[in-house]
Amino acid sequence: MSQSGVQARRSAVYLLDQVLGEGRLLSELIGGGALDKLQPEDRARAQRLASETLRGLERADRMLQKHLAKYPPLTVRNVLRLATVELCSGGAAHGVVNAAVEIVGRNKRTASMKGLVNAVLRKVAAAGPEAWDILRVPRLPKWLRGPLVEAYGAEAVAAMEAAHFAGAPLDLTAKGDRGALHRSLGGTLLPTGSVRLESAGQVSTLPGFKKGSWWVQDAAAALPVQILAPQPGERVLDLCAAPGGKTMQIAARGAEVTAVDDSETRMARLKQNLKRTGLGAECVVGDVMEQGGQWDAILLDAPCSATGTIRRHPDLPHAKDGGEFAALIEMQAVMLDHALSLLKPGGRLVFCTCSLLPDEGECQVEDALARHKELRANREALNIPGVDPAWITEEGGLRLRPDYWADRGGMDGFYIACLEKA
């Protein structure tokens, strides 16, 4: 087993320890430099292994419990989980098992468990993918599954879980001609205009990346700006803007966009994206609630539970427990009211969240319409190519779910509403 393979796996185990033991998010860990010492190919491998293990965690635990009288310490358990997912995904038993034993053996606190790890994984390898494939699709934790079943029904939630387990392809938004991007990279041109790649490899090596011809953005996340429909010369305020996919969409349409985010780190990334794509925006590091002025159009991508992004971020259900949701929901309402105060008469505001919870979408807009009698939900704005009319909700918003477009690879869960001020 090469040193490279062991190092990537060790780093993946560290990520799992932090997510499952400390409740930290992969994005936080990777953004904080957890993988910076690895070579690019090992960074990608460690992140992929950790994500795949988190997606298959329930199945891995079910496979392992047959061979464990009691659970070992978390790090050893995570080594076993990672190796089980690799073995049951077709990994070569010799290399996977030897790497797992080596990782455990290097740590003085776990070295005594090398024999256990070797014996258990040999049994898992013997059972193979056949035993893995008959296990049920991993379910969401009860704290999240319960509210979603109440909102959508058990059958719909099971379909969402299948989408989460399948993971997500790579969606791109073109700076200019989406047809030209499709012809250049292949893949699928989705009905809403995104280009979808099933196996992209290293993103930065794809044609057009260095020239800034496109950026990565889930197909669902690309819809709020299409619904806002910014026009050349309009003054548009993009609130909670980083990392900037929507800012770039607005700028590419010729509007004068001001992007606001309270994080210097995230804003630095937004500026890098603008520089790469050659697009312009005024960038403000600051609190949404401190912004003023009057604007033709506003996009508020409000902070939320991010429960709609689990197919791309399988760490979310394991790192969170729902305890912060009440504070988020209250914050969203306050932000929405403030954003509406900045909107010119006759202006339009798109409110969106990457959440599956109605309290962070449908209910927020219902309440806002009740508080602000001068508002109306513009249903016509939702009639864009690729949007199924069945996705439009009673109060006049758009509900997107991971199980939609299941035959195409799904989409993120999103809620989007266009509010107009009389």
Secondary structure, DSSP 8 states (H G I E B T S, - for coil): --HHHHHHHHHHHHHHHHHHHH---HHHHHHTTTTTTS-HHHHHHHHHHHHHHHHTHHHHHHHHHTS-SS---HHHHHHHHHHHHHHHTT--HHHHHHHHHHHHHHSTTTGGGHHHHHHHHHHHHHHHHHHHHTS------HHHHHHHHHHH-HHHHHHHHHHHHH---EEEEESS-HHHHHHHH-SEE-TTS-EEES----GGGSTTTTTT-EEE--TTTTHHHHHH---TT-EEEEES-TT-HHHHHHHHTT-EEEEEES-HHHHHHHHHHHHHHT---EEEES-GGG--S-EEEEEEE-----GGGTTT-TTHHHH--STTHHHHHHHHHHHHHHHHHTEEEEEEEEEEES---GGGTHHHHHHHHHH-TTEEE-SGGG--TT--GGGB-TTS-EEE-TTTTGGGT----EEEEEEEE-
